[in-house]
Amino acid sequence: INAEYMGNVSANETKFFTDGGIEYIFKSTIMDVDNDVNITYLIESSLVSSNENTVLNGGNNQITTGTLYTLHTISKQINQLTPLTRSSYYLYNFDVSTNGSQDATTMQLEGYVQYNRYRKIEWSDSSYIVEWNNKMTSNATYNRTLDGKTIYIQNDTAHEEFEISNPSGASCFDRQLSASQGAITMDKGTYTCTWPKGIYFCGSELCGTYSSPQILESSNPINWKYSNPQNPNSPQDDKHLDTVVGRWRKGNF
């Protein structure tokens, strides 16, 4: 993680920067020695984030923007078959600004917030892709006398959009909400999405388990051994094996 203070860009402007990242890779193999079946899992994940904060006019005005991006892949390979890979992409952006001012008799506060979230999940064996976007914006203005007895302006608005796209790229879900002064002013949407067996949408995330036709079923007794590439002599993790074997037998990934 890196942090940088740029200092005074001008007489009325100061900037601060922060950025960071992390990456990890995990690989393990489970072997059915009786049936000569090996299952190898490869998990890779990376995350990069950054933000910038600008302070203006001695702190009365601030603008903050940031981005977070992460890629997460899980690959499962049985013997020498083509691996089945599930890739998840995350992209988050935010933009926040505040403004404060006053004169001899009144004060005013203004705020603005924008938040965007983009997600995509795809499976390698079927070219199935799901994408969804969630966008929210809101702003408010408040103006009153310094003694607090008279309010001149008290406004607030907000808008949200949520869209899901199917593999063809067409929108199959589109929901929009707007509000003003604390009351809903618009609420509309359409839903025509269809899903492969095993997965479904719940809230703002994709849930369930996607089943691949290449995952093998086994009716023979299974004698499992756990292999850790970093430590081949590590003891068997029975709890981990029970979980993985159960999912493998059901054909789930």
C-alpha positions in Angstrom: 0.0 0.0 0.0 1.4 3.4 -1.0 0.3 6.8 0.3 1.4 10.1 -1.1 0.9 13.7 0.0 1.3 15.9 -3.0 1.2 19.1 -0.9 -0.1 22.4 -2.0 -0.8 22.2 -5.7 -1.8 25.9 -5.6 -2.6 28.4 -2.9 -6.1 26.9 -2.4 -5.6 23.3 -3.4 -4.0 20.3 -1.6 -4.0 16.7 -2.9 -3.6 13.3 -1.2 -3.2 9.9 -3.1 -3.4 6.3 -1.9 -3.0 3.2 -3.9 -2.4 -0.5 -3.1 -2.7 -4.0 -4.4 -2.5 -7.7 -3.4 -2.3 -11.0 -5.3 -2.3 -14.6 -4.2 -2.3 -18.1 -5.9 -3.4 -21.3 -4.3 -3.2 -24.8 -5.8 -4.1 -28.2 -4.5 -4.7 -31.7 -5.9 -6.9 -34.5 -4.6 -6.2 -38.1 -5.8 -8.5 -41.1 -6.0 -5.8 -43.8 -6.1 -8.3 -46.6 -6.7 -9.9 -45.1 -9.8 -6.9 -43.2 -11.0 -8.7 -39.9 -10.9 -6.9 -36.6 -9.9 -8.7 -33.3 -9.3 -6.6 -30.2 -9.3 -7.9 -26.8 -8.0 -6.2 -23.5 -8.9 -7.4 -20.3 -7.3 -6.0 -17.0 -8.3 -7.0 -13.5 -7.0 -5.7 -10.0 -7.4 -6.9 -6.6 -6.2 -5.9 -3.1 -7.1 -7.3 0.1 -5.5 -6.6 3.8 -5.6 -8.1 7.0 -4.4 -7.5 10.7 -4.6 -8.6 13.4 -2.2 -8.5 17.1 -3.1 -9.0 19.8 -0.4 -9.9 23.2 -1.6 -10.3 26.7 0.0 -8.8 25.7 3.3 -11.0 22.7 3.8 -14.4 24.2 2.9 -14.5 22.1 -0.3 -13.4 18.5 -0.7 -13.5 16.1 -3.7 -12.7 12.4 -3.2 -12.6 9.8 -6.0 -11.6 6.1 -5.8 -11.5 2.9 -7.8 -11.3 -0.8 -6.7 -10.7 -3.6 -9.2 -10.4 -7.3 -8.5 -10.2 -10.5 -10.6 -10.9 -13.8 -9.0 -10.6 -17.2 -10.9 -11.2 -20.7 -9.8 -10.1 -23.5 -12.1 -10.9 -27.2 -11.6 -9.3 -29.9 -13.7 -10.0 -33.7 -13.7 -7.0 -35.7 -15.0 -6.1 -34.3 -18.4 -9.5 -32.9 -19.3 -9.9 -29.3 -20.2 -10.1 -27.3 -16.9 -13.4 -25.7 -16.0 -12.8 -22.1 -14.9 -15.0 -19.6 -13.2 -13.9 -15.9 -13.5 -15.3 -13.1 -11.4 -14.6 -9.4 -12.2 -15.3 -6.6 -9.8 -15.1 -2.9 -10.5 -16.2 -0.2 -8.0 -16.0 3.5 -8.5 -17.0 6.3 -6.1 -17.1 10.1 -6.3 -17.8 12.3 -3.2 -17.8 16.0 -3.0 -18.7 18.5 -0.3 -18.9 22.2 -0.3 -19.4 24.6 2.6 -19.7 28.4 2.6 -21.1 31.2 4.6 -21.4 35.0 4.7 -22.3 37.4 7.5 -25.8 36.0 8.0 -26.2 32.6 6.3 -24.4 29.3 5.8 -24.8 26.7 3.1 -23.8 23.0 2.9 -23.8 21.0 -0.3 -23.0 17.3 -0.8 -22.8 14.9 -3.7 -22.2 11.1 -3.8 -21.9 8.8 -6.8 -21.3 5.1 -6.5 -20.9 2.6 -9.4 -20.5 -1.2 -9.1 -19.8 -3.5 -12.1 -19.7 -7.2 -11.8 -19.1 -10.0 -14.4 -19.0 -13.8 -14.0 -18.2 -16.2 -16.8 -17.6 -20.0 -17.1 -15.1 -21.3 -19.6 -16.9 -24.5 -20.7 -20.1 -22.9 -21.9 -19.2 -19.3 -22.6 -21.9 -18.3 -20.3 -21.5 -14.7 -19.1 -23.5 -12.7 -16.6 -23.0 -9.0 -16.1 -24.7 -6.5 -13.8 -24.3 -2.8 -13.0 -25.5 -0.9 -9.9 -25.4 2.9 -10.0 -26.4 5.3 -7.3 -26.2 9.1 -7.1 -27.5 11.5 -4.5 -27.1 15.2 -3.6 -28.3 17.6 -1.0 -28.3 21.3 -0.3 -29.0 23.0 3.0 -29.0 26.8 3.5 -30.1 28.6 6.7 -29.4 31.7 8.8 -26.5 31.4 11.3 -28.8 31.7 14.2 -30.7 28.6 12.9 -34.1 30.4 13.0 -34.8 30.5 9.2 -34.2 27.7 6.6 -34.0 29.0 3.1 -33.1 25.8 1.2 -33.5 22.1 2.1 -33.3 19.9 -0.9 -32.3 16.3 -1.5 -32.5 14.0 -4.5 -31.3 10.4 -5.2 -31.4 8.0 -8.1 -30.5 4.4 -8.4 -30.2 2.0 -11.4 -29.7 -1.8 -11.4 -29.2 -3.7 -14.7 -28.5 -7.3 -15.4 -27.3 -8.5 -18.9 -27.6 -12.0 -20.2 -25.0 -13.8 -22.4 -26.1 -12.1 -25.6 -25.4 -8.7 -24.0 -29.0 -7.6 -23.9 -30.5 -6.3 -20.7 -32.9 -8.8 -19.0 -33.4 -6.8 -15.8 -33.6 -3.0 -15.5 -34.8 -1.4 -12.3 -34.8 2.4 -11.7 -35.7 4.3 -8.5 -35.7 8.0 -7.8 -36.5 10.0 -4.7 -36.8 13.6 -3.7 -37.3 15.2 -0.3 -37.5 11.8 1.3 -40.3 10.4 -1.0 -40.1 7.9 -3.9 -40.8 9.7 -7.1 -40.1 6.9 -9.6 -40.1 3.1 -9.4 -40.0 1.1 -12.6 -38.4 -2.0 -14.0 -38.6 -5.1 -16.2 -37.4 -8.7 -15.7 -37.0 -11.3 -18.4 -33.9 -13.2 -17.2 -33.5 -16.9 -17.5 -30.7 -18.9 -15.7 -28.9 -22.2 -16.2 -29.8 -24.9 -13.7 -28.2 -24.4 -10.4 -27.7 -20.6 -10.4 -30.0 -17.7 -9.6 -29.9 -14.1 -8.6 -30.5 -13.1 -4.9 -30.5 -9.5 -3.9 -27.5 -7.9 -5.7 -25.4 -11.1 -6.1 -25.3 -14.3 -8.2 -26.1 -17.3 -6.0 -26.2 -21.1 -6.3 -23.9 -23.6 -7.9 -23.2 -24.0 -11.6 -23.0 -27.6 -12.8 -20.7 -28.6 -15.7 -21.4 -31.5 -18.0 -17.7 -32.5 -17.8 -17.7 -33.2 -14.0 -17.6 -36.9 -13.5 -19.8 -39.0 -11.3 -18.3 -42.0 -9.5 -20.2 -45.0 -8.1 -17.1 -46.8 -7.0 -15.6 -46.7 -3.5 -13.2 -43.7 -3.2 -9.9 -43.7 -1.4 -8.9 -40.1 -1.2 -5.5 -38.6 -0.5 -4.8 -34.9 0.0 -1.8 -33.4 -1.7 -0.4 -30.0 -0.8 2.2 -28.8 -3.4 3.9 -26.7 -0.8 4.2 -29.6 1.7 3.5 -33.1 0.1 4.0 -34.7 3.6 1.3 -32.6 5.3 -1.4 -34.6 7.2 -4.7 -35.3 5.6 -7.4 -32.7 6.2 -10.5 -34.9 6.7 -12.9 -32.0 7.0 -11.7 -30.3 3.9 -11.8 -33.6 2.0 -15.4 -34.3 3.1 -16.5 -31.0 1.7 -14.7 -31.2 -1.6 -15.6 -34.9 -2.2 -19.3 -34.2 -1.5 -19.3 -31.4 -4.0 -17.4 -33.5 -6.6 -19.8 -36.4 -6.2 -22.8 -34.2 -6.8 -21.2 -32.7 -9.9 -21.1 -29.2 -8.5 -18.4 -26.5 -8.8 
